Amino acid sequence: MFGTDADLMLNFHRSHAAELQADAALDRLARSLPRRHPRGWLHRRQHAHRTADARR
């Protein structure tokens, strides 16, 4: 499969570099997207209560 040890090491280097680039791309994507805060049933109920108060 590999003619020399240098070919094997070059293949390892390239695959590792590709993994690092993919990880960096995922990190950039994650930072560019807005964070979504999980909302539980309690938060939704409090929010609905506030809007009802604002209508009065």
Steps between C-alpha positions, in 0.01 A plus 500: 500500500778746594833486322705652781469610858506859376183436297334354807599797717383745233164324486468520880589868491246578229218310670576663835512844338166433334349402836633818661358713219161331533501561876590865447221537245249352745618737772463800268152387402397450861624848593321662204158358590294668772476305821161355579411489864292204602159604622321294756132506575558741787669760282219488244240541775676804646531653154128448432420656837701811415323549167160468674605771746610727219158483335318636807 
